[in-house]
Amino acid sequence: MKLHGATALVTGAGGGGHGRHFVEQLIERGAAKVYATARRPELVEIPGAEVLRLDISDSASVAAAAAHAGDVDLLVNNAAVSPGVNLVDGDPDTIRSTMDTNFYGTLAMARAFAPVLAGHGGGAILNVLSVMAWSSYDGANAYAASKAAQWGLTNALRLELAGQGTLVSTLMIGMAATPTMKAYAAATLGAGMLPEGLLSDPADNVRAALDGIEAGEIEILADTMAIEAKAALAGAPRSFDPFTGVA
Ligand SMILES: NC(=O)c1ccc[n+]([C@@H]2O[C@H](COP(=O)([O-])OP(=O)(O)OC[C@H]3O[C@@H](n4cnc5c(N)ncnc54)[C@H](OP(=O)(O)O)[C@@H]3O)[C@@H](O)[C@H]2O)c1
């Protein structure tokens, strides 16, 4: 789809990560309007964006956003939580809330905005995923499972919304140098333990995503780690190691 003149809505634009880059780059590419949505809109200031309060895990908030932003033709489902918990011994409430945000929140957004997109010729949905959708990682398996569920959701939406002409695409990211990832790595691995070379630049990832949307791609591999994880799927079923790239 053409981004120049489009109207986009980006979830999770309040942090310093991919969401903010999506908003800024969409504006740079000439989008007519960009809704920068966040749970705490009072903390968001992005020149040229229309800031909107949105908590994707709150159905009333999702409905209000869809009612307000009835002109959207690109929905970027970027918001997610990434707690460092496993499935067997992790806090059950945290596991459930991870699913509530990453899977059910993304589903709620797709359901609320599908009619909006249909009303504007189909448009596009971009779901921001992770290589953890294709793997597991000791210490973050609640997140991995939620991203795997989002992967299934993305494929299903593509089938279900094809009839209304909606492009449903996914951005697969390995590890990117966002404040959230850096804080997670410092907390779990120890400061300085994450090799800088492993981290992709979120601005580059977003550029690849928007190029992919303009080209009509359904799967966009953002960085080297995403390319390696995808290639590992062709091998025996085993865990992809993000630190060595070896499956
Ligand atoms: N960074 C990486 O290495 C990496 C790798 C693979 C995939 N990803 C994916 O990239 C996307 C963006 O993550 P990021 O790393 O760029 O970090 P980020 O800036 O922390 O982005 C996540 C955003 O989601 C928001 N959020 C969380 N729960 C929400 C809810 N219920 N409703 C609305 N917003 C909510 C957060 O808002 P608050 O500020 O209010 O908490 C935050 O702004 C995520 O989908 C993540 O899974 C990132």
The ligand as an SDF file (V2000), in Angstrom:
LIG
                    3D

 48 52  0  0  0  0  0  0  0  0999 V2000
   13.3240   -4.7700   21.2710 N   0  0  0  0  0  0  0  0  0  0  0  0
   13.4750   -5.9870   20.8050 C   0  0  0  0  0  0  0  0  0  0  0  0
   14.5730   -6.5640   20.8310 O   0  0  0  0  0  0  0  0  0  0  0  0
   12.3130   -6.7230   20.2050 C   0  0  0  0  0  0  0  0  0  0  0  0
   12.5560   -7.9760   19.6530 C   0  0  0  0  0  0  0  0  0  0  0  0
   11.5090   -8.6570   19.0690 C   0  0  0  0  0  0  0  0  0  0  0  0
   10.2470   -8.0960   19.0440 C   0  0  0  0  0  0  0  0  0  0  0  0
   10.0290   -6.8850   19.6280 N   0  0  0  0  0  0  0  0  0  0  0  0
    8.6650   -6.3710   19.6010 C   0  0  0  0  0  0  0  0  0  0  0  0
    8.6830   -5.0000   19.2360 O   0  0  0  0  0  0  0  0  0  0  0  0
    7.5040   -4.3850   19.7650 C   0  0  0  0  0  0  0  0  0  0  0  0
    7.8940   -3.0850   20.4360 C   0  0  0  0  0  0  0  0  0  0  0  0
    8.7610   -3.3460   21.5250 O   0  0  0  0  0  0  0  0  0  0  0  0
   10.0370   -2.4400   21.8490 P   0  0  0  0  0  0  0  0  0  0  0  0
   11.1390   -3.3620   22.1620 O   0  0  0  0  0  0  0  0  0  0  0  0
   10.1960   -1.4320   20.8000 O   0  0  0  0  0  0  0  0  0  0  0  0
    9.7160   -1.8200   23.2590 O   0  0  0  0  0  0  0  0  0  0  0  0
    8.7650   -0.7370   23.8760 P   0  0  0  0  0  0  0  0  0  0  0  0
    9.1780    0.6220   23.4410 O   0  0  0  0  0  0  0  0  0  0  0  0
    8.7570   -1.0360   25.3170 O   0  0  0  0  0  0  0  0  0  0  0  0
    7.3430   -1.0170   23.2360 O   0  0  0  0  0  0  0  0  0  0  0  0
    6.3150   -1.6970   23.8430 C   0  0  0  0  0  0  0  0  0  0  0  0
    5.2030   -0.7010   24.0720 C   0  0  0  0  0  0  0  0  0  0  0  0
    3.9950   -1.4330   24.3230 O   0  0  0  0  0  0  0  0  0  0  0  0
    3.2700   -0.6870   25.2430 C   0  0  0  0  0  0  0  0  0  0  0  0
    2.2490   -1.4900   25.9070 N   0  0  0  0  0  0  0  0  0  0  0  0
    2.3990   -2.5240   26.7580 C   0  0  0  0  0  0  0  0  0  0  0  0
    1.1980   -2.9810   27.1490 N   0  0  0  0  0  0  0  0  0  0  0  0
    0.2680   -2.2030   26.5300 C   0  0  0  0  0  0  0  0  0  0  0  0
   -1.1460   -2.1570   26.5360 C   0  0  0  0  0  0  0  0  0  0  0  0
   -1.8810   -3.0110   27.2750 N   0  0  0  0  0  0  0  0  0  0  0  0
   -1.7750   -1.2290   25.7670 N   0  0  0  0  0  0  0  0  0  0  0  0
   -1.0630   -0.3580   25.0200 C   0  0  0  0  0  0  0  0  0  0  0  0
    0.2820   -0.3140   25.0030 N   0  0  0  0  0  0  0  0  0  0  0  0
    0.9330   -1.2460   25.7470 C   0  0  0  0  0  0  0  0  0  0  0  0
    4.2760   -0.1320   26.2110 C   0  0  0  0  0  0  0  0  0  0  0  0
    3.6880    0.9740   26.8330 O   0  0  0  0  0  0  0  0  0  0  0  0
    4.0960    1.5490   28.2590 P   0  0  0  0  0  0  0  0  0  0  0  0
    5.1570    2.5650   27.9360 O   0  0  0  0  0  0  0  0  0  0  0  0
    2.8250    2.1560   28.7660 O   0  0  0  0  0  0  0  0  0  0  0  0
    4.5880    0.4030   29.0940 O   0  0  0  0  0  0  0  0  0  0  0  0
    5.4100    0.2280   25.2620 C   0  0  0  0  0  0  0  0  0  0  0  0
    5.2890    1.5640   24.8140 O   0  0  0  0  0  0  0  0  0  0  0  0
    6.8570   -5.4060   20.7050 C   0  0  0  0  0  0  0  0  0  0  0  0
    5.7760   -6.0370   20.0500 O   0  0  0  0  0  0  0  0  0  0  0  0
    7.9760   -6.3960   20.9520 C   0  0  0  0  0  0  0  0  0  0  0  0
    7.4910   -7.6860   21.2660 O   0  0  0  0  0  0  0  0  0  0  0  0
   11.0280   -6.1840   20.2040 C   0  0  0  0  0  0  0  0  0  0  0  0
  1  2  1  0
  2  3  2  0
  2  4  1  0
  4  5  1  0
  4 48  2  0
  5  6  2  0
  6  7  1  0
  7  8  2  0
  8  9  1  0
  8 48  1  0
  9 10  1  0
  9 46  1  0
 10 11  1  0
 11 12  1  0
 11 44  1  0
 12 13  1  0
 13 14  1  0
 14 15  2  0
 14 16  1  0
 14 17  1  0
 17 18  1  0
 18 19  2  0
 18 20  1  0
 18 21  1  0
 21 22  1  0
 22 23  1  0
 23 24  1  0
 23 42  1  0
 24 25  1  0
 25 26  1  0
 25 36  1  0
 26 27  1  0
 26 35  1  0
 27 28  2  0
 28 29  1  0
 29 30  1  0
 29 35  2  0
 30 31  1  0
 30 32  2  0
 32 33  1  0
 33 34  2  0
 34 35  1  0
 36 37  1  0
 36 42  1  0
 37 38  1  0
 38 39  2  0
 38 40  1  0
 38 41  1  0
 42 43  1  0
 44 45  1  0
 44 46  1  0
 46 47  1  0
M  CHG  2   8   1  16  -1
M  END
$$$$
